């Protein structure tokens, strides 16, 4: 087994575990904004796993076929949509399962660092690009989690943060 196969197997396990975690927490959490975020994260983790399986299968078959192209998916529009659908009362429902939420942020940091390492260690340009894309998606997941967490917990940092780092549309 080569290093890329090891990377792919590790990445697949990570994404499958992420899917299970986000599915479970989305069923347990009551805060509607956080619930939708976790549901969206579960969908993305499942998509990541499917793309990893596709690449692994192509490698096993000796195929040079590129993995299925995928449009970059951003969580921000999904969260923004539910944010504007909710009335003020529902937006103000306190964030429950804060420990689970913090665990999700730690998991995304771990994923980001893992894919960064895989990007740096991969030799093939296509492999580097794939792992770099996953790294960027994990970073976007963390940004999404961080924005919603800080908004829902009402930290003063939210309002003091530089606009480029927060979803300022949540200030409405």
Kinemage of the C-alpha trace (Angstrom):
@kinemage 1
@onewidth
@group {chain A} dominant
@subgroup {mainchain}
@vectorlist {calphas} color= white
{ca unk a 1} P 0.000 0.000 0.000
{ca unk a 2} L 1.374 3.414 -0.916
{ca unk a 3} L 1.209 6.656 1.015
{ca unk a 4} L -1.695 8.054 -1.029
{ca unk a 5} L -3.783 4.947 -0.300
{ca unk a 6} L -3.041 5.459 3.394
{ca unk a 7} L -4.088 9.112 3.086
{ca unk a 8} L -7.304 8.164 1.277
{ca unk a 9} L -8.225 5.481 3.814
{ca unk a 10} L -7.564 7.876 6.696
{ca unk a 11} L -9.545 10.642 4.979
{ca unk a 12} L -12.448 8.283 4.254
{ca unk a 13} L -12.659 7.159 7.873
{ca unk a 14} L -12.484 10.779 9.031
{ca unk a 15} L -15.301 11.881 6.704
{ca unk a 16} L -17.501 8.890 7.558
{ca unk a 17} L -17.040 9.595 11.262
{ca unk a 18} L -17.851 13.257 10.608
{ca unk a 19} L -21.046 12.295 8.796
{ca unk a 20} L -22.134 10.087 11.714
{ca unk a 21} L -21.270 12.782 14.264
{ca unk a 22} L -23.097 15.586 12.437
{ca unk a 23} L -26.129 13.406 11.762
{ca unk a 24} L -26.353 12.459 15.441
{ca unk a 25} L -25.869 15.979 16.781
{ca unk a 26} L -28.371 17.437 14.297
{ca unk a 27} L -30.981 15.033 15.686
{ca unk a 28} L -30.179 15.983 19.288
{ca unk a 29} L -29.845 19.757 19.060
{ca unk a 30} L -32.866 22.023 19.471
{ca unk a 31} L -31.547 25.393 18.303
{ca unk a 32} L -32.906 25.686 14.699
{ca unk a 33} L -29.971 27.597 13.212
{ca unk a 34} L -27.432 25.181 14.675
{ca unk a 35} L -29.596 22.205 13.666
{ca unk a 36} L -29.609 23.311 10.007
{ca unk a 37} L -25.862 23.928 10.095
{ca unk a 38} L -25.210 20.404 11.399
{ca unk a 39} L -27.560 18.893 8.813
{ca unk a 40} L -25.668 20.731 6.069
{ca unk a 41} L -22.322 19.627 7.472
{ca unk a 42} L -23.494 16.005 7.465
{ca unk a 43} L -24.394 16.296 3.774
{ca unk a 44} L -20.976 17.732 2.972
{ca unk a 45} L -19.127 15.049 4.922
{ca unk a 46} L -21.076 12.375 3.024
{ca unk a 47} L -20.148 14.065 -0.250
{ca unk a 48} L -16.479 14.140 0.753
{ca unk a 49} L -16.596 10.412 1.543
{ca unk a 50} L -18.165 9.635 -1.841
{ca unk a 51} L -15.474 11.569 -3.690
{ca unk a 52} L -12.740 9.833 -1.691
{ca unk a 53} L -14.255 6.429 -2.516
{ca unk a 54} L -14.345 7.368 -6.201
{ca unk a 55} L -10.677 8.335 -6.213
{ca unk a 56} L -9.696 5.221 -4.294
{ca unk a 57} L -11.655 3.003 -6.715
{ca unk a 58} L -9.974 4.671 -9.697
{ca unk a 59} L -6.577 4.100 -8.092
{ca unk a 60} L -7.348 0.428 -7.441
{ca unk a 61} L -8.374 -0.014 -11.083
{ca unk a 62} L -5.309 1.837 -12.341
{ca unk a 63} L -7.522 4.476 -13.921
{ca unk a 64} L -6.317 8.000 -14.531
{ca unk a 65} L -9.878 9.269 -14.620
{ca unk a 66} L -10.273 12.538 -12.769
{ca unk a 67} L -12.652 12.507 -9.805
{ca unk a 68} L -16.105 13.852 -10.515
{ca unk a 69} L -15.998 17.610 -10.740
{ca unk a 70} L -17.972 19.362 -8.059
{ca unk a 71} L -18.996 22.934 -7.643
{ca unk a 72} L -17.645 24.554 -4.531
{ca unk a 73} L -20.405 24.384 -1.964
{ca unk a 74} L -20.589 27.091 0.654
{ca unk a 75} L -22.481 26.741 3.896
{ca unk a 76} L -23.012 30.464 4.265
{ca unk a 77} L -25.989 30.732 1.845
{ca unk a 78} L -27.694 27.771 3.562
{ca unk a 79} L -27.254 29.296 7.017
{ca unk a 80} L -28.254 32.729 5.722
{ca unk a 81} L -31.464 31.282 4.285
{ca unk a 82} L -32.539 29.674 7.575
{ca unk a 83} L -31.378 32.768 9.500
{ca unk a 84} L -33.826 34.954 7.581
{ca unk a 85} L -36.603 32.358 7.784
{ca unk a 86} L -36.477 32.279 11.588
{ca unk a 87} L -38.286 34.826 13.674
{ca unk a 88} L -36.381 36.655 16.408
{ca unk a 89} L -37.704 34.331 19.109
{ca unk a 90} L -36.335 31.228 17.379
{ca unk a 91} L -33.003 32.920 16.657
{ca unk a 92} L -32.736 33.618 20.377
{ca unk a 93} L -33.237 30.001 21.448
{ca unk a 94} L -30.074 29.280 23.427
{ca unk a 95} L -27.492 27.003 21.945
{ca unk a 96} L -27.834 23.589 23.531
{ca unk a 97} L -25.156 20.903 23.459
{ca unk a 98} L -22.342 23.457 23.631
{ca unk a 99} L -19.799 20.689 24.270
{ca unk a 100} L -20.884 18.918 21.088
{ca unk a 101} L -20.564 22.178 19.228
{ca unk a 102} L -17.033 22.721 20.558
{ca unk a 103} L -16.166 19.140 19.615
{ca unk a 104} L -17.372 19.852 16.067
{ca unk a 105} L -15.040 22.861 15.840
{ca unk a 106} L -12.124 20.758 17.103
{ca unk a 107} L -12.956 18.055 14.571
{ca unk a 108} L -12.888 20.580 11.720
{ca unk a 109} L -9.524 21.940 12.901
{ca unk a 110} L -8.188 18.384 12.953
{ca unk a 111} L -9.508 17.798 9.431
{ca unk a 112} L -7.962 21.014 8.169
{ca unk a 113} L -4.566 20.100 9.618
{ca unk a 114} L -4.789 16.534 8.310
{ca unk a 115} L -5.580 17.655 4.756
{ca unk a 116} L -2.871 20.311 4.931
{ca unk a 117} L -0.363 17.587 5.798
{ca unk a 118} L -1.667 15.336 2.992
{ca unk a 119} L -1.403 18.245 0.537
{ca unk a 120} L 2.199 18.894 1.525
{ca unk a 121} L 3.222 15.217 1.373
{ca unk a 122} L 1.452 14.264 -1.864
{ca unk a 123} L 3.651 14.079 -4.948
{ca unk a 124} L 1.024 14.023 -7.686
{ca unk a 125} L -0.475 17.377 -8.744
{ca unk a 126} L -4.047 15.967 -8.844
{ca unk a 127} L -3.680 14.485 -5.353
{ca unk a 128} L -2.352 17.794 -4.030
{ca unk a 129} L -5.277 19.659 -5.591
{ca unk a 130} L -7.815 17.215 -4.157
{ca unk a 131} L -6.432 17.341 -0.625
{ca unk a 132} L -6.070 21.121 -0.860
{ca unk a 133} L -9.763 21.380 -1.838
{ca unk a 134} L -10.742 19.241 1.167
{ca unk a 135} L -8.509 21.383 3.377
{ca unk a 136} L -10.277 24.536 2.173
{ca unk a 137} L -13.705 22.959 2.710
{ca unk a 138} L -12.782 21.999 6.276
{ca unk a 139} L -11.660 25.592 6.826
{ca unk a 140} L -15.027 26.815 5.524
{ca unk a 141} L -16.818 24.376 7.857
{ca unk a 142} L -14.860 25.756 10.798
{ca unk a 143} L -15.678 29.335 9.785
{ca unk a 144} L -19.363 28.431 9.599
{ca unk a 145} L -19.337 26.723 12.982
{ca unk a 146} L -17.412 29.599 14.544
{ca unk a 147} L -19.764 32.283 13.179
{ca unk a 148} L -22.940 30.519 14.296
{ca unk a 149} L -21.444 29.586 17.676
{ca unk a 150} L -20.329 33.112 18.461
{ca unk a 151} L -23.641 34.568 17.283
{ca unk a 152} L -25.733 32.131 19.340
{ca unk a 153} L -23.634 32.404 22.476
{ca unk a 154} L -23.756 36.196 22.253
{ca unk a 155} L -20.090 36.751 22.844
{ca unk a 156} L -18.942 40.329 22.722
{ca unk a 157} L -16.190 39.193 20.356
{ca unk a 158} L -18.802 38.729 17.632
{ca unk a 159} L -19.549 42.426 17.398
{ca unk a 160} L -15.950 43.522 17.872
{ca unk a 161} L -14.572 41.172 15.216
{ca unk a 162} L -13.318 42.550 11.947
{ca unk a 163} L -16.094 42.361 9.323
{ca unk a 164} L -14.048 40.146 6.997
{ca unk a 165} L -14.008 37.417 9.644
{ca unk a 166} L -17.705 37.272 10.464
{ca unk a 167} L -20.942 37.000 8.581
{ca unk a 168} L -22.006 40.565 9.254
{ca unk a 169} L -25.487 39.900 7.836
{ca unk a 170} L -26.193 38.134 11.160
{ca unk a 171} L -26.099 41.515 12.905
{ca unk a 172} L -29.573 42.346 11.638
